[in-house]
Amino acid sequence: MKVLVPVKRVVDYNVKVRVKSDGSGADLAGVKMSMNPFDEIAVEEAVRLKEKGVATEVVAVSCGVGACQETLRTALALGADRAILVETDAELQPLTVAKILKALVEKEAPGLVILGKQAIDDDCNQTGQMLAALADLPQATFASKVEVLEGKAKVTREVDGGLETVEVLLPAVVTTDLRLNEPRYVTLPNIMKAKKKPMETVKPADLGVDVTPRIKTLKVSEPPKRGAGVKVPDVATLVDKLKNEAKVI
């Protein structure tokens, strides 16, 4: 079984994001970038399936600028067998990415597509669901445990009330949650091996996908600064402030 793992290049989670002075977006100049943490969990799960003998090949794919090659090399160092870069300078939105992935699913015919439930930059949580709809595949989202056996995937997923276990027929789309696994550290020997693994570069036009943005960002602004806390002498004063100043009751 082939496993397709989409990965996204995002601002590193340790970096404090700053807004451009003109409010047109986030300032990415000189900012450390890394693989989206949820996608890293997806790569780890795919590699574990391969180590168990369930999967035969793990294919990592990323969409974006040429620098996304670094993210794909990280996926290769984690254990993916080969990589595909869909290179474009256009601003990619969830629906566009889902269409690109649909084209790759038709081309590669994977038995399982596993990706992070959301990216930490836009927090959309849409791509996996859109891909499942476009490709007419069953889906299991927010996976905290994945078992693959006899043409089916048994997925334990996190819901508001606790845990829910669903079973889907393969091929299917699975999106990962934080508690699915803990990704391994990338070792230097594996980084060196990753440099020799194959990486294919294609354009969206090669896949017949139009990447023209459908949504326009009008303005990006930082959240208001949090004010200092105050001490109140008694409950009556607290209630009064909540009612008349904060206006929350």
C-alpha positions as CSV (number, residue, x, y, z in Angstrom):
1,M,0.0,0.0,0.0
2,K,1.2,3.5,-0.9
3,V,0.8,6.3,1.6
4,L,0.6,9.9,0.4
5,V,1.6,12.5,3.0
6,P,1.0,16.2,2.2
7,V,3.2,18.5,4.3
8,K,3.2,22.3,4.6
9,R,6.0,24.8,5.1
10,V,5.0,27.2,7.9
11,V,6.6,29.7,10.3
12,D,8.3,27.7,13.1
13,Y,6.0,27.4,16.1
14,N,8.7,29.0,18.4
15,V,8.7,32.2,16.4
16,K,6.6,35.2,17.4
17,V,4.9,36.3,14.2
18,R,4.9,40.0,13.4
19,V,2.6,41.9,11.0
20,K,3.9,44.0,8.1
21,S,3.8,47.7,8.6
22,D,1.3,48.1,5.8
23,G,-1.0,45.4,7.3
24,S,-0.9,43.3,4.1
25,G,0.2,40.1,5.9
26,A,2.7,38.5,8.2
27,D,6.4,39.6,8.0
28,L,8.3,36.5,6.9
29,A,11.6,38.2,6.1
30,G,14.4,36.3,7.8
31,V,11.9,34.2,9.8
32,K,12.7,30.5,10.6
33,M,10.4,28.2,8.7
34,S,9.7,24.5,9.4
35,M,7.3,21.7,8.8
36,N,3.8,22.1,10.1
37,P,3.7,20.1,13.4
38,F,0.5,18.2,12.6
39,D,2.0,17.2,9.2
40,E,5.2,16.0,11.0
41,I,2.9,13.7,13.1
42,A,1.4,12.5,9.8
43,V,4.8,11.7,8.3
44,E,5.7,9.8,11.5
45,E,2.5,7.7,11.4
46,A,3.1,6.9,7.7
47,V,6.6,5.8,8.4
48,R,5.4,3.6,11.4
49,L,2.9,1.9,9.0
50,K,5.8,1.2,6.7
51,E,7.9,-0.2,9.5
52,K,5.0,-2.5,10.5
53,G,4.9,-3.8,6.9
54,V,1.4,-2.3,6.3
55,A,2.7,0.3,3.8
56,T,5.2,-0.3,1.0
57,E,6.0,3.3,0.1
58,V,5.6,6.7,1.7
59,V,5.4,9.7,-0.7
60,A,5.6,13.2,0.7
61,V,4.2,16.1,-1.2
62,S,4.3,19.9,-0.7
63,C,2.8,22.8,-2.6
64,G,4.4,26.2,-2.7
65,V,7.7,28.0,-3.4
66,G,11.0,26.4,-4.2
67,A,12.0,26.6,-0.5
68,C,9.5,23.9,0.3
69,Q,12.2,21.5,-0.8
70,E,13.7,21.9,2.6
71,T,10.4,20.8,4.2
72,L,10.3,17.8,1.9
73,R,13.9,16.9,2.7
74,T,12.9,16.8,6.4
75,A,10.1,14.4,5.5
76,L,12.5,12.3,3.6
77,A,14.9,12.3,6.5
78,L,12.0,11.2,8.8
79,G,11.6,8.1,6.6
80,A,9.6,9.0,3.5
81,D,10.8,7.3,0.3
82,R,10.3,10.0,-2.3
83,A,8.9,13.5,-2.6
84,I,6.9,15.6,-5.0
85,L,7.0,19.4,-5.0
86,V,4.2,21.3,-6.7
87,E,6.0,24.5,-7.3
88,T,4.2,27.8,-7.5
89,D,4.6,31.4,-6.2
90,A,0.9,31.9,-6.0
91,E,-0.9,32.3,-2.7
92,L,-2.4,28.8,-2.1
93,Q,-5.7,28.5,-0.3
94,P,-7.2,25.3,1.1
95,L,-9.5,24.6,-1.9
96,T,-6.6,25.0,-4.3
97,V,-4.4,22.7,-2.3
98,A,-7.2,20.1,-2.2
99,K,-7.6,20.3,-6.0
100,I,-3.8,19.8,-6.4
101,L,-3.8,16.8,-4.0
102,K,-6.9,15.3,-5.8
103,A,-4.9,15.4,-9.0
104,L,-1.9,13.7,-7.3
105,V,-4.3,11.1,-5.8
106,E,-5.5,10.2,-9.3
107,K,-1.9,10.1,-10.5
108,E,-0.3,8.1,-7.6
109,A,-3.3,6.0,-6.5
110,P,-2.4,5.8,-2.8
111,G,-4.1,3.4,-0.5
112,L,-4.1,6.1,2.3
113,V,-3.7,9.9,2.4
114,I,-2.7,11.1,5.8
115,L,-2.1,14.7,6.7
116,G,-2.3,17.2,9.6
117,K,-5.7,18.3,10.7
118,Q,-4.7,21.9,10.2
119,A,-1.8,24.2,9.6
120,I,-0.6,26.5,12.4
121,D,-0.3,29.5,10.2
122,D,-3.9,29.9,8.9
123,D,-5.6,27.3,11.2
124,C,-8.2,26.6,8.5
125,N,-8.7,22.9,9.2
126,Q,-10.2,22.4,5.7
127,T,-7.8,20.8,3.3
128,G,-8.3,17.2,4.4
129,Q,-12.1,17.4,4.3
130,M,-12.1,19.2,0.9
131,L,-9.8,16.6,-0.5
132,A,-12.0,13.7,0.7
133,A,-15.0,15.4,-0.9
134,L,-13.3,16.2,-4.3
135,A,-11.8,12.7,-4.6
136,D,-14.9,11.0,-3.3
137,L,-13.0,9.2,-0.5
138,P,-14.1,8.2,3.0
139,Q,-12.5,10.4,5.7
140,A,-11.6,10.1,9.4
141,T,-10.5,13.4,11.0
142,F,-8.7,14.3,14.2
143,A,-7.1,10.8,14.5
144,S,-5.5,9.9,17.9
145,K,-5.0,6.3,16.9
146,V,-4.8,4.6,13.4
147,E,-4.9,0.8,12.7
148,V,-4.8,-0.5,9.1
149,L,-5.9,-4.0,8.4
150,E,-7.6,-6.0,5.6
151,G,-8.4,-3.1,3.4
152,K,-9.8,-1.0,6.2
153,A,-8.6,1.7,8.6
154,K,-9.8,1.8,12.2
155,V,-9.4,5.3,13.5
156,T,-10.0,6.6,17.0
157,R,-10.8,10.3,16.8
158,E,-11.1,13.0,19.3
159,V,-14.6,14.6,19.6
160,D,-16.1,17.1,22.1
161,G,-17.5,14.3,24.3
162,G,-14.4,12.2,24.4
163,L,-13.3,9.6,21.8
164,E,-15.1,8.0,18.8
165,T,-13.9,5.0,16.9
166,V,-14.8,4.8,13.2
167,E,-13.9,2.3,10.5
168,V,-13.4,3.4,6.9
169,L,-12.7,1.5,3.7
170,L,-9.4,2.2,1.9
171,P,-8.4,4.3,0.0
172,A,-9.3,7.0,2.5
173,V,-8.2,10.3,3.9
174,V,-7.1,10.6,7.6
175,T,-6.2,13.8,9.4
176,T,-4.0,13.7,12.4
177,D,-4.3,15.2,15.9
178,L,-1.6,15.9,18.4
179,R,-2.0,12.8,20.5
180,L,-1.5,10.4,17.6
181,N,2.2,10.0,18.1
182,E,5.5,11.8,19.0
183,P,7.6,12.3,15.9
184,R,11.2,11.0,16.0
185,Y,14.3,13.2,15.9
186,V,15.9,13.5,12.6
187,T,19.4,12.0,12.8
188,L,22.4,13.2,10.8
189,P,22.8,9.9,8.8
190,N,19.2,10.1,7.8
191,I,19.6,13.8,6.7
192,M,22.5,12.6,4.5
193,K,20.4,9.8,3.1
194,A,17.5,12.2,2.3
195,K,19.7,14.1,-0.1
196,K,20.0,11.1,-2.3
197,K,16.2,10.3,-2.3
198,P,14.3,11.2,-5.4
199,M,12.3,14.5,-5.5
200,E,10.0,15.3,-8.4
201,T,9.0,18.9,-9.2
202,V,5.8,19.7,-11.1
203,K,3.7,22.8,-11.8
204,P,0.0,23.2,-11.0
205,A,-0.6,23.6,-14.7
206,D,0.9,20.1,-15.3
207,L,-1.9,18.8,-13.0
208,G,-4.6,20.9,-14.7
209,V,-5.2,23.0,-11.6
210,D,-5.9,26.7,-11.6
211,V,-4.3,28.3,-8.6
212,T,-5.9,31.8,-8.9
213,P,-6.9,32.8,-5.3
214,R,-10.7,33.0,-4.6
215,I,-10.3,34.8,-1.3
216,K,-8.6,38.2,-0.9
217,T,-7.0,39.3,2.4
218,L,-8.0,42.9,3.0
219,K,-6.0,43.5,6.2
220,V,-3.9,41.8,8.8
221,S,-3.6,43.3,12.3
222,E,-2.1,42.2,15.6
223,P,-4.5,41.4,18.5
224,P,-5.0,44.2,21.0
225,K,-2.5,44.2,23.9
226,R,-3.7,42.6,27.1
227,G,-4.3,45.1,29.8
228,A,-2.9,44.8,33.4
229,G,-5.0,43.1,36.0
230,V,-6.5,44.8,39.0
231,K,-7.3,43.7,42.5
232,V,-10.7,44.3,44.0
233,P,-11.5,44.5,47.7
234,D,-14.6,42.4,47.7
235,V,-17.1,40.4,45.6
236,A,-19.5,43.3,45.3
237,T,-16.8,45.4,43.6
238,L,-15.9,42.5,41.3
239,V,-19.5,42.1,40.2
240,D,-19.9,45.8,39.6
241,K,-16.8,45.9,37.4
242,L,-17.8,42.9,35.4
243,K,-21.2,44.4,34.9
244,N,-20.4,48.0,34.2
245,E,-16.8,48.1,32.9
246,A,-16.3,44.7,31.3
247,K,-20.0,44.3,30.4
248,V,-19.8,40.5,30.5
249,I,-22.7,40.0,32.9
